[in-house]
Amino acid sequence: MTSPPASRLRSLPSVDRMLKTSVTPAAVQRFGRQAVTDAIRQVLDNVRQACRSGATVPEPEDLAADAVARLEAAERSSLRPVFNLTGTVLHTNLGRALLPAEAIEAARAAMREAVALEFDIETGKRGERDDHLRTLICELTGAEDATVVNNNAAAVLLVLNTLALGREAIVSRGELIEIGGSFRMPDIMGRAGAKLVEVGTTNRTHPKDYASAIRPETGLLLKVHTSNYRVQGFTAEVSARELSSIAKTRGVPLVHDLGSGTLIDLAGYGLRNEPTVREAVADGADLVTFSGDKLLGGPQAGFIVGRRDLLAEISRNPMKRALRVDKLRLAALEATLKLYRNPERLGQRLPTLRLLARPASEIAAQAARLFPGLANVLGEAFTVEIVECSSQIGSGALPLETIPSAAIALTARSGSGQQLEALAAALRALPVPVIGRIEKRALILDLRCLEDEASFIANLAGLSFGGFDAMA
Ligand SMILES: *Cc1c(COP(=O)(O)O)cnc(C)c1O
């Protein structure tokens, strides 16, 4: 016989009673009285609801434990570290490049101390934020001058707004890109106050298309790296070098948005060659823009490099202040860029390159080491196999290029897609969530980005799936 809701509700403890449970003093110490009281009220509210639909009232100690669990969950950062086993090295949704140790140390120091951010130590006068990186960037790219803003989207916005506000910007129809997360070239143009003038067709654009579109209203010619797609087949594109000669003849600046941009020849790391920033500068672009956290392997940032007079104009644009980077990122960028001075060590020091260049054989050997542990934990319900797979660079860099890699593939013995989804969810529920990818009814854990094997194994001990507990 169950008691009616009204009498059950009478046994609900008061907030005062709840503040006297054994766990409350420690909770109050840690989270503060107000937060604990609020959490208790929420728990009591939930129980009150549940009682109306027939549930009984738990003991105060259990209710208090529930409140503490809520507080702990709310305190855990949602920006949690994860194991990126997606096979995409520069995964935009997982934060793109992992920073080199040198950059982390530099950012940490800049966080802890006052730094000479805009202060000239020699003269004691005001200094310039851009001074910290200018020399280094110019040295690595061959450009005359340089500045850094929030990201490459900001770099493009700032350049357009400075050189083409109320004027026209000419772009090939084959290069009107959309990058994931609503970066659409035509929209950016509009917001920058530039009028988009499309020339050519989707597959073919010729020098005369640009030349005949140039008018007194033209602010700039824009060449955009087609980062995340390729136009193939019957195509014609005007090279940056050709465009630069048109631009120079007509006295209009050429801006080249390189997207990822790389500072080095990637062929040396077993990747297909991408045009480097130095090449883009040498090909005659007046300004080149590129990202800090794509192939460059640093923190989020956008670079604008090129002609000194144009950079001076950009510096005078009040929008620049709204798009600037803080001391942490400047410190991290400087440390990252300095690694490029020593190409022999770069492949080891820069995580992005180190991960991209890991040979498939080394990853397969790692898969073999991890296999017994995973088979042991999941072997009952899942087939566990070592498979060859393809990693991607990600973030629109070298979109068609895949890198041979190795993975652990998990397939439900029952063939059930639901069971596979449940396993993926269980892996995401680990203390350090493990993120793989589902492909053809298998959960693929591409090991290219797994460096800390010991932590990975220790983390798996927390796996609890379908009544199965890895610790048991
Ligand atoms: C990625 C990309 C951008 C945007 O760069 P963010 O650094 O992500 O802001 C702009 N243009 C091109 C061509 C890109 O590939």
PDBQT file of the ligand as one rigid body, heavy atoms in Angstrom, charges set to zero:
ROOT
HETATM    1  C1  LIG A 501      39.989  29.015 -42.333  1.00  0.00    +0.000 C 
HETATM    2  C2  LIG A 501      39.869  30.087 -43.309  1.00  0.00    +0.000 A 
HETATM    3  C3  LIG A 501      39.434  31.364 -42.929  1.00  0.00    +0.000 A 
HETATM    4  C4  LIG A 501      39.035  31.655 -41.520  1.00  0.00    +0.000 C 
HETATM    5  O1  LIG A 501      40.151  31.567 -40.676  1.00  0.00    +0.000 OA
HETATM    6  P1  LIG A 501      39.966  31.539 -39.086  1.00  0.00    +0.000 P 
HETATM    7  O2  LIG A 501      41.362  31.620 -38.569  1.00  0.00    +0.000 OA
HETATM    8  O3  LIG A 501      39.270  30.271 -38.784  1.00  0.00    +0.000 OA
HETATM    9  O4  LIG A 501      39.154  32.727 -38.738  1.00  0.00    +0.000 OA
HETATM   10  C5  LIG A 501      39.356  32.338 -43.882  1.00  0.00    +0.000 A 
HETATM   11  N1  LIG A 501      39.687  32.099 -45.169  1.00  0.00    +0.000 NA
HETATM   12  C6  LIG A 501      40.114  30.880 -45.572  1.00  0.00    +0.000 A 
HETATM   13  C7  LIG A 501      40.465  30.682 -47.007  1.00  0.00    +0.000 C 
HETATM   14  C8  LIG A 501      40.231  29.836 -44.670  1.00  0.00    +0.000 A 
HETATM   15  O5  LIG A 501      40.648  28.633 -45.048  1.00  0.00    +0.000 OA
ENDROOT
TORSDOF 0
